[in-house]
């Protein structure tokens, strides 16, 4: 099993589609369906690498991204996504802090 390069709470940049987002979950290899992969993963990244669940900046959705398509964002400004508070308590030193409160 490969070690993930990025971590939950980290702000990343998508190299191909030029958007920022924050990672809220990690799969150590692709766990999506074949139909989704064929339809959405246009660049055909390897399924045998970490894949990240990302809240997209200035959007109301999330995405699922292969590690090879991500880099650390040089811009550490806060992310604008309505689902941030579902996962994170806030941002500190450019890294989102997990929301550890129990509902």
C-alpha positions, 0 to 999 in steps of 0.5 A: 500500500502506498503512503499518501502524499497529502493529508486531511485539512491540506489545501491543494491545487488541481494541476489539470483543471486549475482549481483549489480545494481542501482534502477531507478524506483519503482512499489509499487506492481508487474505491469508486465505480468503473462507470464513474471512472470511465465517465469522469476520470478523463485523464485516466490516472492510475487507480493504484495510487491514493485518491482524495475527496476534495471540497472545491473552492468557490463551489458547492460540490466535492470531487474525487481526485488522483494524487498525481493530479494534485499539488500543494496550493501556494495560495493558503487563503480560506476555501469557500465551500458550504460544506466546510463546517461539516468537516472542519472547525476552522483554519490555522496556519493554512491547514484546516482543523478537523471538527472533532465535536460530537453531534 
